[in-house]
């Protein structure tokens, strides 16, 4: 029988799995904090668990992290890891250090089916969803590395952003299971306002169901009208901007979060004019939101180019003058292709 990872198991999962091999609820209660609080990678490290139990666990399960095929470090301290799972599929995950907070950018799928024109991941075919344990494995991987990063001023993982490879809302079963573990105060205990899930615009009930977690929502908008968004993001032909904004308002009401973040990638000559800024401001007027302006991060064979800093500043000024809360998001990890829209792997 093939061994099974316990990295995505909650207490109910452990109890069920343990019972099937002759272990007890007490055994599950002992083991759970070793996995999700102490984050051990070996059953031998579980010193208060009887040796007989540990032997059974080793026969049936594993805690090992995925194989790291490549680890790159940017000049700004950002790190990107290429992780390989047992079936040979690979994903990229990113660690972004900061003076007061450290962030892990997590992937939810191998590849992506959304086909956004400006995104490098969109050039890679969709292979499969990540299981809960594979999503969690990325968190464990970066937590394991924290003690080795002696240059960090803040040696803790504080923020999680589901902005890596794939569309999170097309993998909600595994996403939600991971969120339950990550937010549970008895397990990883991440603050709800430090966890963000980004979507390209999947307007289904699952998005509103996510409101129960009280986490932040980021929407990849990238255009002030349906004509331009249709060209950039094929999903808009199914779920247009009006539908997306209606759901965003409902999410704010149900989740009790402070605001929805609208991600807007500035593409030279396409969506970065003064008129685009004015129409975007009108579109978002009255919505409790925040706009993150993103400079385009180039990749091989891309037909897009980013606008100048002067153009970005002008766009920013227009939005601010019209009362839209806006920042220009600092690009991190561009020199190792770890920035927004650059993640892509080679599938075996």
C-alpha positions as CSV (number, residue, x, y, z in Angstrom):
1,X,0.0,0.0,0.0
2,X,1.3,3.4,-0.9
3,X,2.1,5.7,2.0
4,X,-0.1,8.8,2.5
5,X,0.9,12.3,3.6
6,X,-0.4,13.6,6.8
7,X,0.5,17.3,6.1
8,X,-3.1,18.1,5.2
9,X,-4.8,16.1,7.9
10,X,-7.0,17.7,10.6
11,X,-8.1,15.9,13.8
12,X,-11.1,14.2,12.2
13,X,-8.9,13.0,9.3
14,X,-6.2,11.6,11.7
15,X,-8.8,9.8,13.8
16,X,-10.3,8.2,10.8
17,X,-7.0,7.2,9.3
18,X,-5.6,6.0,12.6
19,X,-8.6,3.9,13.4
20,X,-8.3,2.1,10.1
21,X,-4.8,0.8,11.1
22,X,-5.7,0.0,14.7
23,X,-4.7,3.2,16.5
24,X,-6.9,5.3,18.8
25,X,-8.4,8.7,19.1
26,X,-5.8,9.4,21.9
27,X,-3.1,8.6,19.4
28,X,-4.5,11.2,17.0
29,X,-4.8,13.8,19.7
30,X,-1.1,13.3,20.6
31,X,0.1,13.4,17.0
32,X,-1.8,16.4,15.7
33,X,0.2,19.2,17.4
34,X,3.5,17.5,16.4
35,X,2.4,17.9,12.8
36,X,0.8,21.4,12.7
37,X,2.2,23.2,15.7
38,X,5.8,21.9,16.1
39,X,5.9,21.1,12.3
40,X,8.2,18.1,12.6
41,X,9.1,16.2,9.5
42,X,9.8,12.8,11.1
43,X,7.6,10.6,13.3
44,X,10.8,9.9,15.4
45,X,10.7,13.4,16.6
46,X,7.3,12.8,18.4
47,X,8.9,12.0,21.8
48,X,5.6,11.6,23.7
49,X,4.2,9.1,21.2
50,X,4.8,5.4,22.0
51,X,7.4,3.7,19.8
52,X,4.9,1.1,18.7
53,X,2.6,3.8,17.4
54,X,5.5,5.6,15.7
55,X,6.4,2.4,13.9
56,X,2.8,2.0,12.6
57,X,2.8,5.6,11.5
58,X,6.0,5.1,9.5
59,X,4.6,2.1,7.8
60,X,1.5,3.8,6.6
61,X,2.1,7.6,6.4
62,X,4.8,10.2,5.8
63,X,5.6,13.8,6.8
64,X,8.4,14.5,4.4
65,X,8.2,17.7,2.3
66,X,8.2,17.6,-1.5
67,X,11.6,17.5,-3.2
68,X,13.0,20.9,-3.8
69,X,14.4,20.8,-7.3
70,X,15.6,24.4,-7.4
71,X,15.9,27.2,-5.0
72,X,16.7,30.8,-6.1
73,X,17.3,33.9,-4.2
74,X,16.7,37.4,-5.5
75,X,18.9,40.4,-4.9
76,X,16.0,41.8,-2.8
77,X,15.9,38.7,-0.6
78,X,12.9,37.1,-2.2
79,X,13.2,33.3,-2.6
80,X,11.5,31.0,-5.1
81,X,11.4,27.2,-4.8
82,X,10.5,24.6,-7.4
83,X,8.9,21.8,-5.6
84,X,8.2,18.3,-7.0
85,X,5.5,16.0,-5.8
86,X,5.5,12.2,-5.8
87,X,3.9,11.9,-9.2
88,X,6.6,14.1,-10.8
89,X,4.5,17.2,-11.2
90,X,6.1,20.5,-10.1
91,X,5.0,23.9,-8.8
92,X,6.7,27.1,-7.8
93,X,6.2,28.8,-4.5
94,X,7.7,32.1,-3.3
95,X,8.9,33.6,0.0
96,X,8.9,37.4,0.4
97,X,10.8,38.7,3.4
98,X,10.0,42.1,5.0
99,X,11.2,44.0,8.1
100,X,7.9,43.5,10.0
101,X,6.2,40.6,8.1
102,X,7.2,37.7,5.9
103,X,4.9,36.4,3.2
104,X,4.6,33.0,1.5
105,X,2.9,33.0,-2.0
106,X,1.2,29.7,-2.5
107,X,0.1,27.7,-5.6
108,X,-3.1,25.8,-5.7
109,X,-2.8,24.0,-9.1
110,X,-0.2,22.5,-11.4
111,X,-0.4,24.9,-14.3
112,X,-3.5,27.1,-15.0
113,X,-6.5,26.9,-17.2
114,X,-7.5,30.6,-17.1
115,X,-5.4,31.7,-20.1
116,X,-4.8,35.3,-18.9
117,X,-2.8,36.8,-21.7
118,X,-0.3,38.7,-19.5
119,X,0.5,35.8,-17.2
120,X,3.4,33.4,-17.7
121,X,1.6,30.6,-15.8
122,X,-1.2,31.0,-18.3
123,X,1.2,29.7,-21.0
124,X,1.5,26.4,-19.2
125,X,-1.3,23.9,-19.6
126,X,-3.4,22.9,-16.7
127,X,-2.4,19.5,-15.3
128,X,-4.3,19.0,-12.0
129,X,-5.4,20.5,-8.7
130,X,-3.1,20.3,-5.7
131,X,-4.3,18.2,-2.8
132,X,-4.7,19.8,0.6
133,X,-1.4,18.2,1.8
134,X,0.4,19.6,-1.3
135,X,-0.9,23.1,-0.6
136,X,0.1,22.8,3.1
137,X,3.5,21.4,2.1
138,X,4.4,24.8,0.7
139,X,3.8,26.4,4.1
140,X,5.8,23.7,5.9
141,X,8.6,24.1,3.4
142,X,9.0,27.8,4.2
143,X,8.5,27.3,7.9
144,X,11.3,24.8,7.8
145,X,13.6,27.3,6.1
146,X,13.0,30.2,8.5
147,X,15.6,29.2,11.1
148,X,18.2,29.1,8.3
149,X,17.5,32.7,7.2
150,X,19.6,34.4,9.7
151,X,19.3,37.7,7.9
152,X,15.6,38.1,8.7
153,X,14.7,40.8,11.1
154,X,11.3,39.2,11.7
155,X,11.9,35.4,11.9
156,X,8.2,34.3,11.5
157,X,5.9,33.5,8.7
158,X,3.0,36.0,9.1
159,X,1.2,36.5,5.7
160,X,-0.1,33.9,3.3
161,X,-1.3,34.9,-0.2
162,X,-2.8,32.4,-2.6
163,X,-1.5,34.2,-5.6
164,X,0.8,31.5,-7.1
165,X,0.1,29.1,-9.9
166,X,-3.5,28.3,-10.7
167,X,-6.9,29.6,-9.9
168,X,-7.7,29.0,-6.2
169,X,-11.5,29.0,-6.7
170,X,-11.3,26.1,-9.1
171,X,-9.9,24.0,-6.3
172,X,-12.1,25.0,-3.4
173,X,-12.4,21.6,-1.7
174,X,-8.7,21.4,-1.1
175,X,-8.3,25.2,-0.6
176,X,-11.0,25.3,2.1
177,X,-9.5,22.3,3.9
178,X,-6.1,24.0,3.9
179,X,-7.7,27.3,5.2
180,X,-9.3,25.4,8.1
181,X,-5.9,24.1,9.2
182,X,-4.1,27.4,8.7
183,X,-6.6,29.5,10.5
184,X,-7.3,27.1,13.4
185,X,-5.9,28.5,16.6
186,X,-5.0,25.0,17.8
187,X,-3.0,24.3,14.6
188,X,-1.1,27.0,12.5
189,X,-3.1,29.9,13.9
190,X,-2.7,32.4,11.1
191,X,-4.6,35.6,11.6
192,X,-7.6,35.9,9.2
193,X,-6.6,39.4,8.1
194,X,-3.1,38.1,7.1
195,X,-4.5,35.5,4.6
196,X,-5.5,36.6,1.1
197,X,-7.0,34.5,-1.7
198,X,-6.8,35.9,-5.2
199,X,-9.2,35.1,-8.0
200,X,-9.3,35.9,-11.7
201,X,-13.0,36.3,-11.4
202,X,-14.8,33.0,-10.7
203,X,-18.3,34.3,-9.8
204,X,-19.7,31.2,-8.3
205,X,-21.2,30.4,-4.9
206,X,-17.9,29.1,-3.8
207,X,-16.5,32.6,-3.6
208,X,-19.3,33.6,-1.2
209,X,-18.8,30.4,0.7
210,X,-15.2,31.5,1.3
211,X,-16.6,34.5,3.2
212,X,-17.1,32.3,6.2
213,X,-13.4,32.3,6.8
214,X,-13.3,36.0,7.1
215,X,-10.1,36.2,5.0
216,X,-9.1,38.9,2.5
217,X,-10.2,38.7,-1.1
218,X,-8.1,40.0,-4.0
219,X,-9.7,40.3,-7.5
220,X,-7.5,40.4,-10.6
221,X,-9.3,43.2,-12.5
222,X,-6.7,44.7,-14.9
223,X,-9.2,46.6,-17.0
224,X,-11.9,49.3,-16.6
225,X,-14.4,47.8,-19.0
226,X,-15.5,44.5,-20.4
227,X,-14.1,45.0,-23.9
228,X,-10.5,45.4,-22.7
229,X,-10.9,42.7,-20.0
230,X,-12.3,40.2,-22.5
231,X,-9.1,40.6,-24.5
232,X,-6.8,40.2,-21.5
233,X,-8.8,37.7,-19.4
234,X,-11.0,35.1,-21.2
235,X,-12.9,34.4,-18.0
236,X,-14.6,37.8,-18.3
237,X,-16.7,36.5,-21.3
238,X,-18.4,34.2,-18.8
239,X,-18.3,36.4,-15.7
240,X,-18.3,40.1,-16.6
241,X,-17.1,43.0,-14.5
242,X,-20.7,43.9,-13.3
243,X,-21.2,40.3,-12.0
244,X,-17.7,40.4,-10.4
245,X,-18.3,43.7,-8.6
246,X,-21.8,42.5,-7.3
247,X,-20.2,39.5,-5.8
248,X,-17.4,41.6,-4.3
249,X,-19.9,43.7,-2.5
250,X,-21.7,40.6,-1.2
251,X,-18.4,39.1,0.0
252,X,-17.6,42.3,2.0
253,X,-21.0,42.0,3.6
254,X,-20.7,38.3,4.5
255,X,-17.0,38.2,5.5
256,X,-16.9,41.4,7.5
257,X,-13.5,42.2,6.0
258,X,-12.2,45.8,5.7
259,X,-12.0,45.9,2.0
260,X,-11.6,44.0,-1.3
261,X,-8.3,44.4,-3.1
262,X,-8.5,45.0,-6.9
263,X,-5.3,44.1,-8.6
264,X,-4.6,46.2,-11.7
265,X,-1.6,45.4,-14.0
266,X,-0.5,48.5,-15.9
267,X,0.2,47.5,-19.5
268,X,1.7,50.2,-21.7
269,X,-0.7,51.5,-24.3
270,X,-3.5,49.1,-23.3
271,X,-5.0,50.0,-20.0
272,X,-2.8,52.8,-18.6
273,X,-4.2,56.0,-20.0
274,X,-5.8,58.9,-18.0
275,X,-9.1,57.9,-19.5
276,X,-8.6,54.3,-18.2
277,X,-7.9,55.7,-14.7
278,X,-11.0,57.9,-14.8
279,X,-13.2,55.0,-15.9
280,X,-11.7,52.7,-13.3
281,X,-12.4,55.2,-10.6
282,X,-16.0,55.5,-11.7
283,X,-16.3,51.7,-11.8
284,X,-15.1,51.3,-8.2
285,X,-16.8,54.3,-6.7
286,X,-18.8,53.3,-3.6
287,X,-17.1,50.0,-3.2
288,X,-15.1,49.4,0.0
289,X,-12.0,48.6,-2.0
290,X,-8.3,49.2,-2.5
291,X,-6.4,49.2,-5.8
292,X,-3.0,47.6,-6.1
293,X,-1.3,49.0,-9.2
294,X,1.2,46.5,-10.5
295,X,4.1,47.1,-12.9
296,X,4.3,44.5,-15.6
297,X,7.0,41.9,-15.0
298,X,8.3,40.7,-18.3
299,X,8.9,37.1,-19.3
300,X,10.2,35.3,-22.5
301,X,8.0,35.7,-25.6
302,X,5.6,38.2,-23.9
303,X,4.1,40.7,-26.2
304,X,3.3,43.1,-23.4
305,X,5.4,45.9,-21.9
306,X,5.0,47.8,-18.7
307,X,4.3,51.5,-18.5
308,X,6.9,54.1,-17.3
309,X,7.1,55.1,-13.7
310,X,5.8,58.6,-14.7
311,X,2.8,57.0,-16.3
312,X,2.1,54.8,-13.3
313,X,2.4,57.9,-11.0
314,X,-0.1,59.8,-13.2
315,X,-2.5,56.9,-13.1
316,X,-2.1,56.7,-9.3
317,X,-2.7,60.4,-8.9
318,X,-6.0,60.3,-10.8
319,X,-7.4,57.4,-8.7
320,X,-6.3,59.2,-5.5
321,X,-7.9,62.5,-6.6
322,X,-11.2,60.6,-7.1
323,X,-11.2,59.1,-3.6
324,X,-10.0,55.6,-4.6
325,X,-7.6,54.1,-2.1
326,X,-4.6,53.1,-4.2
327,X,-0.9,52.1,-4.0
328,X,1.7,51.1,-6.5
329,X,2.7,47.6,-5.3
330,X,6.5,47.1,-5.1
331,X,7.7,44.3,-7.4
332,X,9.7,41.6,-5.6
333,X,11.8,38.9,-7.0
334,X,11.7,40.1,-10.6
335,X,15.3,39.0,-11.3
336,X,14.5,35.3,-10.5
337,X,11.1,35.4,-12.2
338,X,9.3,35.2,-8.9
339,X,7.2,38.4,-9.3
340,X,3.5,38.7,-10.1
341,X,2.6,36.8,-13.3
342,X,6.0,35.2,-13.8
343,X,5.7,31.7,-12.2
344,X,5.9,28.8,-14.6
345,X,7.4,25.3,-14.5
346,X,8.4,22.6,-16.9
347,X,6.1,19.6,-16.6
348,X,7.7,16.2,-16.9
